[in-house]
Amino acid sequence: MDRISSLPDGVLSHILSFLPLKKAARTSVLSKRWRILFAFTPNLDLDGNEVSGQSFMDFVDRVLAVSGNSPIKKFSIRCIEVFDPARINRWICDVLNRGVLNCALHLGLDAEDAKDGYSLPFEIFTCKTLLKLKLAGFSIDVLPEDAFLPALESLVLKSVQFCSLHVCAFQKLLSACPVLEDLVMNDLNWEQWKWSRLVSSPSLERLTINRTEFYGFDGSDFGSITFNTPNVTYLYYSDFVPGSYPTVNLDSLVEANLDLPVTVDHTWDSCFADEGDPISSNPTNLIKGLRNVEIMNLLSHESLEMFYFFREAIPMFENLFHLSFTPVAECSWRGVPFMLNNSPNLETLIIKGPLHHDASGYGSSGYSCLLSCPVKVLKITEYIGTTGDVEQLRHFLGKLSCLELLEVEICETRDRDELQITKELLMLPRASSKCKIKVN
């Protein structure tokens, strides 16, 4: 007997659960024991992209038939090319009846399916066992009256649209999840939804909003968004800033990751806004709602621009100790002084991206704020060592009196070697006698 076959059934079943389903199925030819073990595999990961259309549908039928009524912990299906609504809904209901805990559905709906008004089976919105649910590629217009997911902790929506003309199906779904902790929305376009423009959940702790794309945007119908999420501690928010945020309740927020361009005259063409442009976005209440944040990562230069144009709304960030930003262009520096002035307890400042020589005065005009800045750790990435870079860094080192560590990541450059750049850095005068310089 081989060593693997001598293992207990429980161990073998656990090993099988990590194999792709097609490979796990092949073990059933080894012996009757392996056939039985395969039948009780608790994790079913079905990928229609790996098998031709009708063969895949038949394969899934056989897998579910051979496993009988055995419990299923995880069910994942990707079916893009061929879509048979009746069969797939039968599969979904089958695994729901077997107490599935983790369910991921990624189904390709063609135009004919949409015309016929395909919808997910109502049973998926009343499942008592689901802990995690991922839906990708659906249009949801109605939920059952008794929608209730009492155990659901994690909900992922990818390329999902809510299209109800009468009741907000999105908010009804959130209301049906009383213990939801993690909500992820990827590849979305708010302006194409029909909804109440409200994200509300008292239990939510982590919220991720990630837009499909930024180019070709015409947000004339992108009016407002309200966040009533008092227990969210983590926020990843990448989208256009709407016309307003009527209410923002982010009182428990600890970490915010923001990529938020403002729009000019309801459009965005990747160009920087200028003073006097008709800005149609208004993040005032959102900015004020970030007041308790401890960690803030500004993922784009557009986010810095947002804070600059609405600088009067910036609250005093009493709890903020970590700030990172990405100044891709010169004018994005103009928002930095306003952030630093309102961060009295900031300890770590990370500048992601090259420093820019400030020919227009955006960067140097606010350097006086560095004199009172309590930053202890300054990290610079993509440092090239140009004259402009050196001058920018000279201002920081010469004014940050509390600085204990400067960490610099040097970009590869043909013009100058790393040793030469390092020597220049070590020769720069420092306001803090405790400051050490680390070069990577």
N, C-alpha and C positions, 0 to 999 in steps of 0.2 A: 504493500500500500504506500502511495506517495505521501509526503509530509502534509500537504494541504488537505488531502482527503481525511487525514486522521484528526483534523481539528473539529471541535464541537459544531453542531448545526448553527448555533447562535453566532459564532465567530465567522463562519462561512457566509451566512446571510448578511452580516455586516460588511464583509468584503465585497459581495455582489452588489450591495447598494451603492458602491462608489464607481462601478463600471457603467459605461454607456449601455443602454438597454439592449442594443443589437448584440454587443459582445456578451452581455450577461445571458441573453437568450441562447447563445451558442453553447454555453456550459450544460444546457439541458440534455445534450446528446451524449454526455459522458456516462450517465447512469440514471437509474430511477431516482436515486437520492438527490442528484443535482436538479432533476426536473421538479422535484417537490420543493427544493430550496428556491428555485427561480420563481415558482408559482407564488411564493410568499415574500418576494422582494418588496420592501415597503416604499421604495423610491422609484417612480416611473418618470423617466426623462425621454420624451418622444420628440424627435426632430424630423419633420417632413422634408427638410432640405437635403437630408442624407439619402432618402429613398424616393423612387419615382412615385407619382401620385397615387394611383389605385392600389399599388402594392403597399404603400404606407397605410392607407385607410384599412386595408385588410389585416395588416400586421397589428395595428392597434386593437382591432376587434379580437384577434386571437390572444393577444397579451392579456386583455381584460377578462376574456373568457376563461383562460387557463388559471388565472389567479382567483377565480370564484369570488367569494365575499371576504377575502383576507383584508385586514386593515391596510390602509395606505397613508403614509406620513407625508410624502411629497409627490405632487403630480405636476409635471411641466410639459407643455405641448407647444410646438411651433409648426404651424401648417400654413404655408404661404401659397403654393401653386394651386392646390386643389382644395376646394371647400365644400363640404357636404353638411349643411347646417343641422339636419336631423340627426345624423350619426354623431357629430361632434357634441351636440347637446346631450345626446344619450350617454356619451363618455363622461361628460362633466357631471351629470346627475349620478352616474354610477360611482365615481370617486367621492362625491359629496356624501353619498349614503354610506360610504365605508370610513367615514370619520377623518377625511384628509385634513392635515394641519397646515400645509404649505402648498398653495396652488398658483401656478403661473400659466397664463393663457396668452399666446401671441398668434393670432389668426389673421390671415389675409382675406379681407372682404372685397370682392370685386364689385363693379357697378351694378350688376344684376342682383347681388345679395343686398346691397344698399337699397335698391329700388323696391325689393320685396319686403323691406322693413325688418331685416334680421335683427334679433335682439338676444342677448344672453338669457339663458333660462333663469327664471325668477328665483329658483332654488339657491343660486349662488349668493343672493342677497339676504338669505334667511338661514345660512349655515351656522350652526352653533359651535362647530369645532375649529373653524378656520382661525389660525393665528397670523398667517401671512398670505396676502393676495396681491398678485401682479396681473394687471390687464394691459395689453398692448394692441393698438390698432382697432379700437372699437368706437362706435358712436352710441351713446346711451341717452335715450330720450325719456324713459319712464322706469320707475322702480315700483315694486309691489307695495301695497299699502302697509303690509306688515314687515317691511324691510328691517332686519335686525341682525347684526353680526356681533354677538355679545363677547366673543373672545378675541376679535381681530385687533392685533397690535401694530401691524405694519401693512400699509397700502401703497402700492406703486402703480401709477398711471402713466403710461407711455403712449404718446400719439392718440390720446383719448379725447373725444369731444362730447360735450353735454348739450343736447339740442331740444330740450323740452320748452314748449311755448307757454305752458301753464304753471307747472310747479318746478322749482329749481332742483333738478335731479342730483346735481353735485352736492348741494348743501344737505339734501335729504340723505345722501349716502354718508356724509360725515356724521350727521345726527344719528344714523343707525349704528355707529361704531363708538360705544360709550367708553371703551378703554384704549382707543387708538393712540399710539405713542409716536409713530413715525409715518409721515406722509411725504411721498416723493412724486413730483409731477414733472416729467421730462417731455421734451418735444411738444410743447403746448403753444397754442395761439389763443389767448384770452378773447381777442376781438372776434373770433369765429364762434365763440360759445354763446348759447342763450342761457343766461344764469342771473343770479341775484347780485353778483359782484361782491359776494361775501365769503370769506374763509373763516369759519368759526368752529372751534373745537376746544372744550375746556380741558381735555385730557392730553392733547397733543404736546409732545416734547421736542420733536425734530421736524423741521419743515424744509423741503427742498423744492424750489421752483426754477425750472430751467427751460428757457424758450427754445423753439425749434431753430430759428435763425434770426439774424438781425438785418439782413439786406432786403431791399424792396418793401420796406414796411410803410404802410399807410394806415395810421392808427386813428382815423377820424371817428371811429365808433368805440375807441378805447377810453371810456370815460373815467371810471374810478374803481378802486378796490378797497375793501375794508378788511382789516385783520383783527379778529377777536380771538386771539390765541394766547391767553394770559400765562400759560405754563410752558411755552416754547423756550427752550434753552439754546437750541442750535438752529440757525437760519442760513440757508444757501439760496440766494435770490439773484437770478440772472434774467433780466427782462427789460423792456422799456418802462420808463416811469409814466404812469397814466396821468390823466388830467387832475386827479386828486385822490387823497386817501382820507375819506370822511372820518374814519375812526381807526386808530392803530393801538392795539393792546398787546405789547410785547414786554410786559413788566418783568418777566423772569429771564429775559434773553442774556446769555453769557457770551456766545460766539456768533458773529455775523460775517458772512462772506458775500460780498456785494459786487455785482456787475450791472450797473444801472445807467444806461444812457438816457439823457433827456432829449425830447423831440422838439424840433422847431417847426411851427406851423403844421403840427400833426404828422410830420414825416421825419425820416432819418436817413441821411446819405453818407454816413461815416465821417462827415466833416465836423470840425470843431465849431461850436456855437460862439458867437461874438456878443459883446455887450450891445444891447439894443435889439437883438433878434427876438422875434415873437415866440418865446418859448411856451409850448402848449402843455408841457409836463409841470406838475407841481408836487414835489415830494416833501413839502413842509411838515406835514404830520408824521410821515414816516421817519424823517430825520429826528424829530423830537421824540418819537417812540423808541429810538435806539439809545436813549439816555443811560440805561443801566448796563449796557454791554461792557464786557471785560476784554474780549478779543475781537478786533475788527480787521478783516482782510479785504482791502479794496482791490478787486481782481482785474480792474481795467482802468485806463486813464479817464474813461468817461465817468466813472464813479467819483473820481476826484473833482472833475468838472461839475458834477451834480452838487457836491458840497460847496463849491465856489459860488455858483450862481444862486444858491439858496443859503448862503453863509449866515444870514441873520437868524435862520432857524436852528443853527447848530447849538445843542444844549451843552451844558458843562458835563463832560464825560468823567464823572468822579471815580468810576470803577475801572476805567479803561487802562490796562497796563501793557497791552500788546497791540501795536498798529503796524500793518504792512500796506504798502501801496505800490503802484506800477506807473511811473511817470514816463510814458512813451514819448511824449512830445514836450517842448518847452512850456507851452501854455498850461499844461496840466499841473505844473508846479504852483500855480497861483492859488490853488486850494489848500496847499500844505500848511501855511502859517495859521490859517483859521482852525485847522484840526489840532495843531500843536498847542495853540493858545488855550484851547478848551479841553486839554487833557492834562490836568494837574498832577496825576499820579502815573503817568506813562513811564514804563521801565524799559521796554524793548521796541525799537523802531527798525523795521526792515524795508529797504528800498529795493524792489525787485525790478531789475532792468538797468540799463546803463544810465549813469548820471549825464545830464545834458548841460553843455555850456549855455549860459543864459544871456544871449545877446539882447533880448528884449526887456530884461529886468524883472521877469516874472519870479525867478527864484531868489535873487538877492534882495528884493524889496522887503521880504518878510524875515530876514535872518535875525532881526532883533529878538524874535520870539525864542531863539535858541538859548539866549542868555539865562532865561528862567526855566528852560525845559529840563525836567528831572531824568531824562533818559540815561540808563546805565549801559545798555547794550545797543550798538548800532551795527546793522548788518547790511552790506552792499553786495548785490549780485551783478554779474556781467560787467564788472569794472574793466575798462580798457586802458585807462591811464592817459587820456588825452589832456591837453592843457585845460580844457573846460572841466573835465572830471576832477583834476587836481585842485582847481580853484574852488569847486563846489565842496570838495571834501575838506579843504582848508578852512572854509567857513564853519563847517560842522565841528571839526576837531578844535578849532580856536574858540568856540563859544559854549560847547557842552561841558559844563564844569563838573557834572556828576558822572561823566562817562567812565566806565570801567573796562569795556571791551569794544574794540572795533574789529569786526570780522569782514574780510573782503574776499570775494570770489572773483578771481581774475579771468577774463575772457581770453581765449587764444587769439593772439594777434601776430601778424607777420612783421610788423614794424618795430616792435619792442619786445624784449624778452621779459620773462617773469621776474628774474632777479633784479633787473633795472627798475621795474615798477615797484617792487618790494622796497628797494632802497629809498625811493622817493617817498613812499608812504611813511617809512620809519623816520624820515627827516622832518616831517610836517610838525609844526608846533602844536601842543595840546594844552587846553585849558585845565584839564584834569591830570594831576600827577599820578593818579591811580590807573590811568588808561593804558591798556595793553593792546597791541595790534596783532591780529592773527590773519595770515594770508593763506588762502586755499588755492 
